[in-house]
């Protein structure tokens, strides 16, 4: 419970800018992506990228997460966070793991059917 109290001490809306977008992948399929960028990014900062088949709420320009990173310290340091949605609001078909195909060219983007 202590970490929850610390997380609420930092107002994500006050310190971060939220953007929702459809990001095209190599094969042309677009994935829903929500990016939280520090408002004061005069310095370099790390980026956390999370890709999931699950929902990445809250959606909408005025709805913000209570905590972005794995710990409140991550948010307080001014790190950027990107959440990528692999299903539902994204295009294409989400495949968790493809079967091994020795004839597949590993440098070519996988074909995803819609």
KAZISUL-V587648 format. One record per residue. RES is the residue in three letters. SS is DSSP state (alpha for helix, beta for strand, coil for the rest). PHI is phi in radians with two decimals (NA if undefined). D_CENTER is the distance of its C-alpha to the mean C-alpha in whole Angstrom. Layout:
# KAZISUL-V587648
res | ss | phi | d_center
RES | SS | PHI | D_CENTER
RES | SS | PHI | D_CENTER
This chain:
# KAZISUL-V587648
res | ss | phi | d_center
UNK | coil | NA | 25
UNK | alpha | -1.10 | 25
UNK | alpha | -1.14 | 22
UNK | alpha | -1.13 | 21
UNK | alpha | -1.16 | 24
UNK | alpha | -1.19 | 22
UNK | alpha | -1.05 | 19
UNK | alpha | -1.31 | 20
UNK | alpha | -1.20 | 22
UNK | coil | -1.72 | 20
UNK | coil | -1.46 | 19
UNK | alpha | -1.03 | 15
UNK | alpha | -1.05 | 17
UNK | alpha | -1.30 | 19
UNK | alpha | -1.82 | 17
UNK | beta | -2.26 | 14
UNK | beta | -1.80 | 14
UNK | beta | -1.83 | 11
UNK | beta | -2.31 | 11
UNK | beta | -1.96 | 10
UNK | beta | -2.66 | 11
UNK | beta | -1.82 | 11
UNK | beta | -1.80 | 11
UNK | beta | -1.32 | 14
UNK | coil | -1.61 | 14
UNK | coil | -0.99 | 17
UNK | coil | -1.56 | 19
UNK | coil | 1.65 | 18
UNK | coil | -1.20 | 16
UNK | beta | -1.80 | 13
UNK | beta | -1.96 | 10
UNK | beta | -1.12 | 9
UNK | beta | -2.36 | 6
UNK | beta | -2.03 | 5
UNK | beta | -2.03 | 6
UNK | beta | -1.96 | 9
UNK | beta | -1.97 | 11
UNK | beta | -1.06 | 15
UNK | coil | -1.19 | 17
UNK | coil | -1.88 | 20
UNK | coil | -1.99 | 19
UNK | coil | -1.31 | 22
UNK | coil | -2.09 | 21
UNK | coil | -1.33 | 19
UNK | coil | -2.63 | 16
UNK | coil | -1.28 | 14
UNK | beta | -2.17 | 10
UNK | beta | -1.82 | 8
UNK | beta | -2.00 | 5
UNK | beta | -2.14 | 5
UNK | beta | -1.92 | 6
UNK | beta | -2.51 | 8
UNK | coil | -1.43 | 11
UNK | coil | -1.62 | 11
UNK | coil | -1.19 | 10
UNK | coil | -2.13 | 8
UNK | coil | -1.19 | 10
UNK | coil | -1.50 | 12
UNK | coil | -1.69 | 12
UNK | coil | 1.88 | 14
UNK | coil | -1.13 | 15
UNK | coil | -1.81 | 17
UNK | coil | -1.85 | 15
UNK | coil | -2.11 | 13
UNK | coil | -1.22 | 12
UNK | coil | -1.36 | 15
UNK | coil | -2.52 | 13
UNK | coil | -1.70 | 10
UNK | coil | -1.65 | 11
UNK | coil | -1.24 | 13
UNK | coil | -2.60 | 16
UNK | alpha | -1.03 | 17
UNK | alpha | -1.08 | 18
UNK | alpha | -1.05 | 15
UNK | alpha | -1.18 | 14
UNK | alpha | -1.16 | 18
UNK | coil | -1.38 | 18
UNK | coil | 1.50 | 16
UNK | coil | -1.37 | 13
UNK | beta | -1.56 | 10
UNK | beta | -2.25 | 6
UNK | beta | -2.19 | 3
UNK | beta | -2.01 | 1
UNK | beta | -1.97 | 4
UNK | beta | -1.64 | 7
UNK | coil | -1.66 | 10
UNK | coil | -2.58 | 13
UNK | coil | 1.05 | 15
UNK | coil | -1.34 | 13
UNK | coil | -1.48 | 13
UNK | coil | -1.45 | 16
UNK | coil | 1.36 | 17
UNK | coil | -2.07 | 18
UNK | coil | -1.38 | 16
UNK | coil | -2.17 | 18
UNK | coil | -1.15 | 17
UNK | coil | -2.60 | 19
UNK | coil | -1.56 | 22
UNK | coil | -1.17 | 26
UNK | coil | -1.13 | 27
UNK | coil | -2.27 | 29
UNK | coil | -1.12 | 31
UNK | coil | -1.55 | 32
UNK | coil | -1.33 | 28
UNK | coil | -1.38 | 28
UNK | coil | -1.18 | 25
UNK | coil | -1.56 | 24
UNK | coil | -1.59 | 24
UNK | coil | -1.15 | 21
UNK | coil | -1.19 | 21
UNK | coil | -1.49 | 22
UNK | coil | -2.08 | 20
UNK | coil | -1.63 | 23
UNK | coil | -1.92 | 22
